[in-house]
Amino acid sequence: MRSNRTLTNELLFALSILMASCSEDFDPRQQAFPLIQTTAVTNIDTTGAQLNGGVIKSGTAQVLDFGFLYVEKPSNIYKTVPDTFSVSLGTHLEENFSIRIDRNLNKNLNYYVMAYVVTAKETAIGNSVIFKSQSTSPIRITSFSPASVLDGDTLTIFGENFNRYGADYVYIGNQLLINALRYNNKLVTVTVPPISQPGQVNVTVDAFYSKTNSDQLIIIAPSIISFSPTHGPSGQAITISGRFSNDINYNKVFFNGVESTISRSSKSQMIVNVPTGLSGNVSITIDVNGKTFTATDPFFVE
């Protein structure tokens, strides 16, 4: 079984196809795509619900996909249109088909359910039925964007059933982040805090009624790709390219252990000045909250 979100406008488009197929000129004896119906939802309990459907007429077209769409029924006409979720059952369409769902549900909310079939030319949508959920699905982290980050980066955590009424609490490692940049029931965006060690780090999303975690986020170390010029006197401005923090306050640059002044800094480039009291070949090291990288080639102080 695979499950993924389907945009509401795709659902509306599919419904328009169905409406067109049900026009006065439509002859079911000539149609190639299957005719399907959605039957009553059963086994509704605290762990989920069973969606059911059936085939009225199989048609002649090859089935590319079939399953169910379900969407929360808006409580009023002013409520934002919610996401439509789809559950695929594959390509082998049977006379009667069912599947149990336990994701993207909230207790005491009503949901529309519609069976669907996709062929090469048509998407057929069955009638809608309504059921009231008796369960609230646990929240789940599905992915990170980007999957590898450095302190100060903007991170979006994608998932299911996050808090829809306020920003979730997010922990990266043991650090609590309470100021979300963006949030809804399927994502939360935060700024990565200072992390002392590179590697995998545990991320927890706490939606107050439930929490989930994932250790798939990677904290990377800074790096230096190049710098220019490669020689110059004390005070010389040097442009360093590589991977740094978005937050200038998290970046430090050292020449043979002597800290330099950073005049400009971004995620991929910074401009620093050669400190005084040095001569000859010196190393350049970038430090982001304890994570360091030293350039392979030295800088020559004249």
C-alpha positions as CSV (number, residue, x, y, z in Angstrom):
1,M,0.0,0.0,0.0
2,R,1.2,3.5,-0.7
3,S,-0.4,6.7,0.5
4,N,0.2,10.2,-0.6
5,R,-1.5,13.6,-0.7
6,T,-3.5,14.6,-3.7
7,L,-4.1,18.3,-4.3
8,T,-7.7,19.4,-3.9
9,N,-7.8,20.9,-7.4
10,E,-6.8,17.4,-8.8
11,L,-9.8,16.0,-7.0
12,L,-12.1,18.7,-8.4
13,F,-10.7,18.0,-11.9
14,A,-11.5,14.3,-11.4
15,L,-15.0,15.1,-10.2
16,S,-15.6,17.3,-13.3
17,I,-14.7,14.3,-15.5
18,L,-17.2,12.2,-13.6
19,M,-19.9,14.8,-14.0
20,A,-19.2,15.0,-17.7
21,S,-19.5,11.2,-17.9
22,C,-22.9,11.3,-16.3
23,S,-24.4,13.7,-18.8
24,E,-27.6,12.9,-20.7
25,D,-25.5,11.8,-23.7
26,F,-23.5,9.2,-21.8
27,D,-24.2,5.6,-22.7
28,P,-22.7,3.2,-20.1
29,R,-22.6,0.4,-22.8
30,Q,-20.0,2.4,-24.7
31,Q,-17.7,3.6,-21.9
32,A,-14.2,2.1,-21.7
33,F,-13.3,3.1,-18.1
34,P,-14.8,1.3,-15.1
35,L,-17.9,2.5,-13.3
36,I,-17.4,2.3,-9.5
37,Q,-19.2,3.1,-6.4
38,T,-18.2,4.0,-2.8
39,T,-20.0,2.0,-0.2
40,A,-20.5,2.7,3.5
41,V,-17.4,3.0,5.7
42,T,-17.3,0.2,8.3
43,N,-15.3,-0.8,11.4
44,I,-15.0,2.7,12.6
45,D,-13.2,2.7,15.9
46,T,-10.3,4.2,17.9
47,T,-7.7,2.7,15.6
48,G,-9.1,3.9,12.2
49,A,-11.8,3.0,9.7
50,Q,-12.3,0.6,6.8
51,L,-13.1,2.2,3.4
52,N,-15.1,0.1,0.9
53,G,-16.0,0.2,-2.8
54,G,-17.2,-1.9,-5.6
55,V,-17.3,-2.2,-9.4
56,I,-20.6,-1.5,-11.2
57,K,-19.1,-2.1,-14.7
58,S,-15.6,-3.1,-15.3
59,G,-15.1,-1.4,-18.7
60,T,-12.4,-2.3,-21.2
61,A,-9.6,0.1,-20.5
62,Q,-6.5,-1.0,-18.6
63,V,-6.6,0.2,-14.9
64,L,-3.4,2.1,-14.0
65,D,-4.4,2.8,-10.4
66,F,-7.4,2.6,-8.1
67,G,-8.2,3.2,-4.4
68,F,-9.8,5.8,-2.3
69,L,-9.7,9.6,-1.8
70,Y,-10.7,11.0,1.6
71,V,-10.9,14.6,2.8
72,E,-12.1,16.3,5.9
73,K,-15.5,17.9,5.6
74,P,-15.2,21.7,6.2
75,S,-17.1,22.7,9.3
76,N,-18.2,25.9,7.7
77,I,-18.1,27.6,4.3
78,Y,-15.3,30.0,5.4
79,K,-12.9,27.3,6.4
80,T,-9.8,26.7,4.2
81,V,-10.2,23.8,1.9
82,P,-8.3,20.9,3.5
83,D,-6.0,18.5,1.9
84,T,-7.3,15.5,0.0
85,F,-5.5,12.2,0.8
86,S,-5.3,9.2,-1.4
87,V,-4.8,5.5,-0.7
88,S,-3.8,3.4,-3.7
89,L,-4.6,-0.3,-4.0
90,G,-2.5,-0.9,-7.1
91,T,-3.7,-1.9,-10.6
92,H,-5.7,-5.2,-10.1
93,L,-9.2,-3.9,-9.8
94,E,-11.5,-6.4,-8.0
95,E,-15.3,-6.5,-7.9
96,N,-15.3,-5.4,-4.2
97,F,-12.3,-3.7,-2.6
98,S,-11.5,-2.4,0.8
99,I,-8.7,-1.0,2.8
100,R,-8.3,0.1,6.4
101,I,-6.9,3.6,7.1
102,D,-5.3,4.9,10.3
103,R,-3.5,8.0,9.1
104,N,-4.6,11.7,8.7
105,L,-7.6,11.3,10.8
106,N,-8.9,13.4,13.7
107,K,-11.4,12.3,16.3
108,N,-15.0,13.5,15.9
109,L,-14.4,15.1,12.5
110,N,-16.4,14.1,9.4
111,Y,-14.7,12.9,6.2
112,Y,-15.9,12.5,2.7
113,V,-14.7,9.2,1.1
114,M,-14.7,8.5,-2.7
115,A,-13.5,5.4,-4.6
116,Y,-11.4,6.2,-7.7
117,V,-10.1,4.4,-10.8
118,V,-7.4,5.8,-13.2
119,T,-7.0,4.7,-16.8
120,A,-4.9,6.1,-19.5
121,K,-7.6,8.6,-20.6
122,E,-10.0,8.9,-17.7
123,T,-10.2,9.2,-13.9
124,A,-13.5,7.9,-12.6
125,I,-14.7,9.0,-9.2
126,G,-17.4,7.1,-7.3
127,N,-20.1,8.7,-5.2
128,S,-19.1,10.2,-1.9
129,V,-20.0,8.8,1.5
130,I,-19.5,10.5,4.9
131,F,-18.2,9.0,8.1
132,K,-17.2,10.5,11.5
133,S,-13.7,9.5,12.7
134,Q,-13.4,7.9,16.2
135,S,-9.7,8.2,16.2
136,T,-6.9,10.7,16.0
137,S,-4.0,9.5,14.0
138,P,-0.6,9.7,15.7
139,I,1.7,12.4,14.2
140,R,4.6,11.3,12.0
141,I,7.7,12.9,10.5
142,T,8.0,11.9,6.8
143,S,11.0,14.0,5.6
144,F,13.2,17.0,6.1
145,S,14.1,19.8,3.6
146,P,17.0,20.1,3.3
147,A,18.0,16.7,4.6
148,S,21.5,18.0,5.6
149,V,21.8,21.3,7.4
150,L,24.2,23.6,9.3
151,D,23.5,25.9,12.2
152,G,21.4,28.9,11.2
153,D,19.8,27.1,8.2
154,T,16.1,27.2,7.6
155,L,14.7,23.7,8.0
156,T,11.2,22.4,7.1
157,I,10.0,19.3,8.7
158,F,7.3,17.5,6.8
159,G,4.8,15.1,8.3
160,E,1.3,14.0,9.1
161,N,-1.3,15.2,11.6
162,F,0.8,18.0,13.1
163,N,-1.0,20.5,15.3
164,R,-3.4,22.5,13.1
165,Y,-4.2,25.1,15.7
166,G,-0.8,26.4,16.7
167,A,2.9,25.9,16.2
168,D,4.3,22.5,17.4
169,Y,7.2,22.4,19.8
170,V,10.3,21.2,17.9
171,Y,13.4,19.8,19.6
172,I,16.6,19.4,17.6
173,G,18.8,17.3,19.9
174,N,17.9,18.5,23.3
175,Q,17.2,22.1,22.3
176,L,13.6,23.3,22.3
177,L,12.6,25.6,19.4
178,I,9.4,27.5,20.2
179,N,9.5,30.1,17.4
180,A,8.3,28.4,14.3
181,L,8.7,30.4,11.1
182,R,5.8,28.6,9.4
183,Y,3.4,25.8,10.4
184,N,0.3,23.8,9.5
185,N,-1.0,20.3,10.0
186,K,1.6,18.8,7.6
187,L,4.8,20.9,8.1
188,V,6.7,23.1,10.5
189,T,9.6,25.4,9.6
190,V,12.3,26.4,12.1
191,T,15.8,27.8,12.2
192,V,18.5,25.2,13.1
193,P,20.1,26.2,16.4
194,P,23.8,25.9,17.3
195,I,24.9,22.2,17.3
196,S,28.4,21.3,18.5
197,Q,28.9,18.0,16.6
198,P,28.2,17.0,13.0
199,G,26.3,13.8,12.2
200,Q,22.8,12.5,12.7
201,V,20.7,14.3,15.2
202,N,17.3,13.4,16.7
203,V,14.4,15.7,15.9
204,T,11.2,15.6,17.9
205,V,7.9,17.3,17.0
206,D,5.5,17.7,19.9
207,A,1.9,18.5,18.9
208,F,0.8,18.6,22.6
209,Y,-1.6,15.6,22.2
210,S,1.1,13.4,20.6
211,K,4.8,13.5,19.7
212,T,7.0,11.9,17.1
213,N,10.7,11.8,16.4
214,S,13.2,11.0,13.7
215,D,17.0,10.7,13.6
216,Q,17.3,11.1,9.9
217,L,18.4,14.8,9.9
218,I,22.1,15.3,9.2
219,I,24.1,18.1,10.8
220,I,27.1,18.9,8.5
221,A,30.4,20.5,9.2
222,P,31.5,23.7,7.6
223,S,33.9,23.6,4.6
224,I,36.2,25.8,2.6
225,I,36.4,25.3,-1.1
226,S,38.6,28.2,-2.1
227,F,39.8,31.6,-1.1
228,S,41.2,34.6,-3.0
229,P,43.7,36.1,-3.0
230,T,46.1,33.4,-1.8
231,H,48.6,35.9,-0.4
232,G,48.7,39.5,0.9
233,P,49.6,41.7,3.9
234,S,47.9,42.0,7.3
235,G,44.5,43.6,6.9
236,Q,44.1,42.1,3.4
237,A,40.4,41.4,2.6
238,I,40.0,37.7,1.6
239,T,36.9,36.2,0.0
240,I,36.4,32.6,1.2
241,S,34.0,30.3,-0.6
242,G,32.5,27.1,0.9
243,R,29.7,26.1,3.3
244,F,29.1,28.3,6.3
245,S,26.3,29.3,8.6
246,N,23.6,31.7,7.5
247,D,24.0,33.5,10.8
248,I,27.2,35.5,10.8
249,N,27.3,35.2,14.6
250,Y,27.8,31.5,14.3
251,N,30.9,31.8,12.1
252,K,34.5,32.3,13.2
253,V,37.6,32.3,11.0
254,F,41.1,31.8,12.3
255,F,44.5,32.3,10.7
256,N,47.0,30.1,12.6
257,G,44.6,30.2,15.6
258,V,44.3,34.0,15.5
259,E,40.7,35.1,15.0
260,S,40.0,37.4,12.1
261,T,37.3,40.0,11.5
262,I,34.3,38.9,9.3
263,S,33.0,41.8,7.4
264,R,30.4,39.9,5.4
265,S,29.0,36.4,5.5
266,S,26.5,34.2,3.8
267,K,25.8,30.5,3.5
268,S,28.3,30.1,0.7
269,Q,30.8,33.0,0.9
270,M,32.4,35.3,3.5
271,I,34.8,38.2,3.4
272,V,37.4,38.4,6.2
273,N,40.5,40.4,7.0
274,V,44.0,38.9,7.7
275,P,44.8,39.6,11.3
276,T,48.0,41.3,12.4
277,G,51.1,39.7,13.8
278,L,51.4,36.9,11.3
279,S,53.9,36.2,8.5
280,G,54.7,33.4,6.0
281,N,52.4,30.5,5.3
282,V,49.4,30.3,7.7
283,S,46.4,28.0,7.9
284,I,42.8,29.2,7.5
285,T,40.2,27.5,9.7
286,I,36.4,28.0,9.8
287,D,34.6,27.3,13.0
288,V,30.8,27.0,13.3
289,N,29.9,26.5,17.0
290,G,32.7,24.0,17.5
291,K,32.5,22.3,14.1
292,T,35.7,23.1,12.3
293,F,37.4,22.8,8.9
294,T,40.9,23.8,7.9
295,A,41.7,24.7,4.2
296,T,44.1,22.4,2.5
297,D,46.2,25.2,1.1
298,P,47.9,27.9,3.3
299,F,47.6,31.6,2.9
300,F,50.9,33.5,2.6
301,V,51.2,36.6,4.7
302,E,53.6,39.0,3.1
